[in-house]
Amino acid sequence: MNDRRTDWRTRASRHPSAFLLAAQLFSLVLYAVLDGNASARAVLGTFGVLILALVIWVLRRSTTIRWVTQVLAAVAFVLSLSSVLVISPTLVSWASTMEAVLYFYTAGSLISYMMEDTRVTADELFAAGATFTLLAWGFAYAFLACETWIPGSFRGVDHPAPWTFFELLYTSFNNLSSTGSGDIVAVAAPARVLVMLEQFTGIAYIAVVVSRLIGMTIILHRDKDKPSRRD
């Protein structure tokens, strides 16, 4: 039993990004299963707080400015938990704003972590996936904050407002991957700016970070093949 616990802790310490990525992907399953359920808000809100705790855990393990991390984490965590317990549009807007800032800050720290190495590790590959989801979540929270501060910022083809977080997350993934379906569009100027920033971020992330990891992976396999070719 002790060996299993040690092995679990070792994996967690080596691949913290993998746990964050798995939790975020699992939350998508929860959104799909609980969509329209009366108790969905409480369950998804609670799970969102757990994901936020994982984000803070990843941040604490990265090379970030410690006091900035602590302040952002504390404010975002308190506001997020409060928005789950108390239904208040003002509280939701502030919580969404701080969560967006924290997610972007975490994504930036993971990008810095991936860019500083010259060899690809398994955790960096997990970090690449986790960073993409962090950016999608961050912009989704930014969309939610924008919609709360400026009602009617987003408009649907056949769906009236108000929007759920899952619907804005769906829009965020479409924009970040530049595959927007167009069924939810930004109509207010701040919302359109956010959409343009996300589209630019998605293209830049793939062009700079992902392409660099792919290139380093190819070089790594090429270096491994060199001794065998000499033999």
C-alpha positions in Angstrom: 0.0 0.0 0.0 2.8 2.4 0.9 4.6 1.6 -2.4 1.4 2.5 -4.3 1.0 5.8 -2.5 4.7 6.6 -3.2 4.2 5.8 -6.8 1.1 7.9 -7.0 2.8 10.9 -5.4 5.8 10.5 -7.7 3.6 10.6 -10.8 1.8 13.6 -9.5 5.0 15.4 -8.8 6.4 14.6 -12.2 3.3 15.3 -14.3 1.1 17.9 -12.5 -0.1 19.2 -15.9 -1.5 15.8 -16.7 -3.9 15.9 -13.7 -5.0 19.4 -14.6 -5.7 18.4 -18.2 -7.6 15.2 -17.1 -9.7 17.2 -14.7 -10.6 19.8 -17.3 -11.5 17.2 -19.9 -13.6 15.3 -17.3 -15.4 18.6 -16.5 -16.5 18.7 -20.2 -18.2 15.3 -19.7 -19.9 16.6 -16.6 -21.2 19.6 -18.6 -22.6 17.3 -21.2 -24.2 14.9 -18.7 -25.6 17.6 -16.3 -26.8 20.1 -19.0 -30.3 21.2 -18.1 -30.2 19.4 -14.7 -31.6 21.4 -11.8 -28.6 20.6 -9.6 -26.1 21.2 -12.3 -25.0 24.6 -11.1 -24.0 23.4 -7.6 -22.2 20.3 -8.9 -20.4 22.1 -11.8 -19.6 25.0 -9.5 -18.0 22.7 -6.9 -16.0 20.9 -9.5 -14.9 24.2 -10.9 -13.5 25.1 -7.5 -11.6 21.8 -7.5 -10.1 22.6 -10.9 -9.2 26.0 -9.6 -7.3 24.3 -6.7 -5.4 22.2 -9.3 -4.6 25.4 -11.2 -3.1 26.8 -8.0 -1.2 23.6 -7.4 0.4 23.8 -10.9 1.2 27.4 -10.3 2.9 26.8 -7.0 5.2 24.2 -8.7 6.2 26.6 -11.6 8.7 29.3 -11.6 6.4 32.2 -11.0 6.5 35.2 -8.7 5.3 33.7 -5.5 3.5 36.7 -4.0 1.6 37.4 -7.2 0.6 33.7 -7.4 -0.6 33.8 -3.8 -2.7 37.0 -4.2 -4.3 35.9 -7.5 -5.0 32.4 -6.1 -6.5 33.6 -2.9 -8.8 36.2 -4.5 -9.9 34.0 -7.3 -10.5 31.0 -5.0 -12.6 33.1 -2.5 -14.7 34.7 -5.2 -15.2 31.5 -7.1 -16.4 29.7 -3.9 -18.6 32.6 -3.0 -20.2 32.7 -6.4 -21.2 29.0 -6.0 -22.7 29.6 -2.6 -24.4 33.0 -3.3 -26.3 33.8 -6.5 -25.3 37.3 -7.4 -24.6 38.8 -10.8 -22.0 41.2 -9.4 -20.2 38.4 -7.6 -20.3 36.2 -10.7 -18.8 39.1 -12.8 -15.9 39.7 -10.3 -15.3 36.0 -9.8 -15.2 35.4 -13.6 -12.8 38.3 -14.1 -10.4 37.0 -11.5 -10.6 33.5 -12.7 -9.8 34.6 -16.2 -6.8 36.5 -14.9 -5.6 33.4 -13.0 -6.1 31.1 -15.9 -4.2 33.4 -18.2 -1.4 33.8 -15.7 -1.2 30.0 -15.3 -1.1 29.5 -19.1 1.7 32.0 -19.3 3.7 30.3 -16.7 3.3 26.9 -18.4 4.3 28.5 -21.8 7.4 29.9 -20.1 8.1 26.4 -18.6 7.8 24.8 -22.0 9.9 27.4 -23.8 12.9 27.3 -21.4 13.9 23.7 -22.1 15.8 22.4 -25.1 14.5 18.8 -24.8 10.9 17.6 -24.7 9.6 15.7 -21.6 6.4 13.9 -21.1 5.2 16.6 -18.7 5.8 19.3 -21.3 3.5 17.4 -23.7 0.8 17.3 -21.0 1.5 21.0 -20.3 0.9 21.8 -24.0 -2.6 20.3 -23.8 -3.3 21.8 -20.4 -2.2 25.2 -21.6 -4.6 25.1 -24.5 -7.5 24.2 -22.2 -6.4 26.9 -19.7 -6.6 29.5 -22.5 -10.0 28.3 -23.5 -11.3 28.4 -20.0 -9.7 31.8 -19.4 -11.4 33.4 -22.4 -14.7 31.7 -21.5 -14.5 33.4 -18.1 -13.6 36.6 -19.8 -16.7 36.2 -22.1 -18.9 35.5 -19.0 -17.6 38.6 -17.2 -18.2 40.7 -20.4 -21.7 39.3 -20.7 -22.4 40.0 -17.0 -21.0 43.6 -17.1 -22.5 44.4 -20.5 -25.7 42.3 -21.1 -26.2 41.4 -24.7 -22.5 41.3 -25.6 -23.1 37.9 -27.3 -26.0 36.9 -29.5 -27.1 33.5 -30.7 -28.7 32.5 -34.0 -31.5 30.5 -32.4 -30.8 30.8 -28.7 -31.7 33.8 -26.5 -29.5 35.1 -23.7 -28.6 34.6 -20.9 -25.7 32.3 -21.7 -24.4 29.5 -19.5 -20.7 29.1 -18.9 -20.7 25.9 -20.9 -22.1 27.7 -24.0 -19.5 30.4 -23.7 -16.8 27.7 -23.2 -18.0 26.1 -26.4 -17.6 29.4 -28.2 -14.2 29.9 -26.7 -12.9 26.6 -28.0 -14.3 27.4 -31.5 -12.5 30.8 -31.5 -9.3 29.5 -30.0 -9.0 26.7 -32.6 -10.2 29.1 -35.4 -13.0 26.7 -36.3 -15.9 29.0 -35.1 -19.3 27.7 -36.1 -20.9 31.1 -35.9 -23.9 30.2 -33.9 -22.8 32.5 -31.0 -21.4 35.8 -32.1 -20.0 38.9 -30.4 -22.0 42.0 -31.0 -20.7 44.5 -28.4 -17.3 46.1 -29.1 -15.5 44.7 -25.9 -16.8 41.2 -26.7 -15.5 41.5 -30.3 -12.1 42.6 -29.0 -12.0 39.5 -26.7 -12.9 37.3 -29.7 -10.2 38.8 -31.9 -7.6 38.4 -29.1 -8.5 34.8 -28.6 -8.3 34.0 -32.3 -4.8 35.7 -32.4 -3.8 33.8 -29.3 -4.9 30.4 -30.7 -2.9 30.9 -33.9 0.2 32.2 -32.1 0.1 29.3 -29.6 0.1 26.7 -32.4 2.6 28.6 -34.5 5.1 29.2 -31.7 4.7 26.8 -28.8 3.3 23.6 -30.4 5.5 23.8 -33.5 8.5 24.3 -31.3 7.6 21.1 -29.3 7.1 19.2 -32.5 10.4 20.3 -33.8 12.3 19.4 -30.6 10.5 16.0 -30.6 11.7 15.3 -34.2 15.3 16.3 -33.2 15.1 14.1 -30.1 14.1 11.0 -32.1 16.7 11.8 -34.8 19.5 12.0 -32.1 18.3 8.6 -30.7 18.5 7.0 -34.1 22.1 8.2 -34.8 24.0 5.5 -32.7 22.0 2.7 -34.3 22.8 3.9 -37.8 26.5 3.9 -37.0 26.2 0.3 -35.8 
